[in-house]
């Protein structure tokens, strides 16, 4: 009965929220790992927060780069699937 209320999904795979569900967690983990690495370096070298701040920025940059890669790969996949679907709808001579 519950299945009847759900919309039927098409056979092609498109972008969904599940594809990006873990991005926020990956973002936070990258910043936290580099934060602790910076604190560890500050304690080892006796600097006053220099590596902690640098670690946060490096972690944030790495997280943004990972997010960018994931979005562009998904967008490229989606564009390829759309072009394949569009080509299937055209007559043979127009391809």
For each residue, the residues with C-beta under 8 A, 3 or more apart:
1: 4 5
2: 5 6
3: 6
4: 1
5: 1 2
6: 2 3
7:
8:
9:
10: 14
11:
12: 81 85
13: 81
14: 10 78 81
15: 19 74 75 78
16: 19
17: 20 21
18: 21
19: 15 16 74
20: 17 23 70 71 74
21: 17 18
22: 25 26
23: 20 26 27 66 67 70
24: 27 28
25: 22 28 29
26: 22 23 29 30 63 66
27: 23 24 30 31 63 66 67
28: 24 25 31 32
29: 25 26 32 33
30: 26 27 33 34 59 60 62 63 66
31: 27 28 34 35 56 59 60 63
32: 28 29 35 36 59
33: 29 30 36 37 59
34: 30 31 37 38 55 56 58 59 62
35: 31 32 38 39 52 55 56 59
36: 32 33 39 40 55
37: 33 34 40 41 51 55
38: 34 35 41 42 51 52 53 54 55 56
39: 35 36 42 43 51 52 55
40: 36 37 43 44
41: 37 38 44 45 47 51 55
42: 38 39 45 46 47 48 49 50 51 52
43: 39 40 46
44: 40 41
45: 41 42 51
46: 42 43
47: 41 42 50 51
48: 42
49: 42 52 53
50: 42 47 53 54
51: 37 38 39 41 42 45 47 54 55
52: 35 38 39 42 49 55 56
53: 38 49 50 56 57
54: 38 50 51 57 58
55: 34 35 36 37 38 39 41 51 52 58 59
56: 31 34 35 38 52 53 59 60
57: 53 54 60 61
58: 34 54 55 61 62
59: 30 31 32 33 34 35 55 56 62 63
60: 30 31 56 57 63 64
61: 57 58 64 65
62: 30 34 58 59 65 66
63: 26 27 30 31 59 60 66 67
64: 60 61 67 68
65: 61 62 68 69
66: 23 26 27 30 62 63 69 70
67: 23 27 63 64 70 71
68: 64 65 71 72
69: 65 66 72 73
70: 20 23 66 67 73 74
71: 20 67 68 74 75
72: 68 69 75 76
73: 69 70 76 77
74: 15 19 20 70 71 77 78
75: 15 71 72 78 79
76: 72 73 79 80
77: 73 74 80 81
78: 14 15 74 75 81 82
79: 75 76 82 83
80: 76 77 83 84
81: 12 13 14 77 78 84 85
82: 78 79 85 86
83: 79 80 86 87
84: 80 81 87 88
85: 12 81 82 88 89
86: 82 83 89 90
87: 83 84 90 95
88: 84 85
89: 85 86
90: 86 87 94 95
91: 94
92: 95
93:
94: 90 91
95: 87 90 92
